[in-house]
Amino acid sequence: MTSLLTRAACPDDAAAIVGILNPIIEAGTFTAFDTPFSVDAEREYLTSFPARGVFQVALRASDRQMVGFQSMEPFANFTRAFDHVGVLGTYVALASRRQGVATRLFEATLAEAREKGYGKIFTYVRADNAAALRVYQRHGFSIVGTARRHARIGGRYIDEIVIEKIFENE
């Protein structure tokens, strides 16, 4: 396992984040995103990121190069009924998979989510991304169901697996 550090993301991380995310999008098999992001759009996203959100980046300790990130935002802002729910996304650089990056990100993100009062994390995983589903399940996520024909990428429909993690103290 590679030695890794985690820290909160900042607007100056935009280029590194896009450098990880865009190749994942271009691969067309790991995410429901279908359009690459610009550095400026990512910087704006980071600048306006919700205060209750959690955005962690993973850096390789040897050279401080970013190798992954995880972002979690509040589920909804139109009602307080969902204040305990966050929506999560996990992205690991294609060349850094299977090196413990996701595990380090989950450790940091889950700890911060608890500190910020979250009791549940919710997300979707493409049904054809079995490796990602296994990673989430190893970190305590359970399958809730399947959203059939939920995404349309490259002219074909893709199911998404709906998953959640409920913190035990809730």
Rosetta blueprint (number, residue, H / E / L):
1 M L
2 T L
3 S L
4 L E
5 L E
6 T E
7 R E
8 A E
9 A L
10 C L
11 P H
12 D H
13 D H
14 A H
15 A H
16 A H
17 I H
18 V H
19 G H
20 I H
21 L H
22 N H
23 P H
24 I H
25 I H
26 E H
27 A H
28 G L
29 T L
30 F L
31 T L
32 A L
33 F L
34 D L
35 T L
36 P L
37 F L
38 S L
39 V H
40 D H
41 A H
42 E H
43 R H
44 E H
45 Y H
46 L H
47 T H
48 S L
49 F L
50 P L
51 A L
52 R L
53 G L
54 V E
55 F E
56 Q E
57 V E
58 A E
59 L E
60 R E
61 A L
62 S L
63 D L
64 R L
65 Q L
66 M E
67 V E
68 G E
69 F E
70 Q E
71 S E
72 M E
73 E E
74 P E
75 F L
76 A L
77 N L
78 F L
79 T L
80 R H
81 A H
82 F H
83 D L
84 H L
85 V E
86 G E
87 V E
88 L E
89 G E
90 T E
91 Y E
92 V E
93 A L
94 L H
95 A H
96 S H
97 R L
98 R L
99 Q L
100 G L
101 V H
102 A H
103 T H
104 R H
105 L H
106 F H
107 E H
108 A H
109 T H
110 L H
111 A H
112 E H
113 A H
114 R H
115 E H
116 K L
117 G L
118 Y L
119 G L
120 K E
121 I E
122 F E
123 T E
124 Y E
125 V E
126 R E
127 A L
128 D L
129 N L
130 A H
131 A H
132 A H
133 L H
134 R H
135 V H
136 Y H
137 Q H
138 R H
139 H L
140 G L
141 F L
142 S E
143 I E
144 V E
145 G E
146 T E
147 A E
148 R E
149 R E
150 H E
151 A E
152 R E
153 I E
154 G L
155 G L
156 R E
157 Y E
158 I E
159 D E
160 E E
161 I E
162 V E
163 I E
164 E E
165 K E
166 I E
167 F L
168 E L
169 N L
170 E L
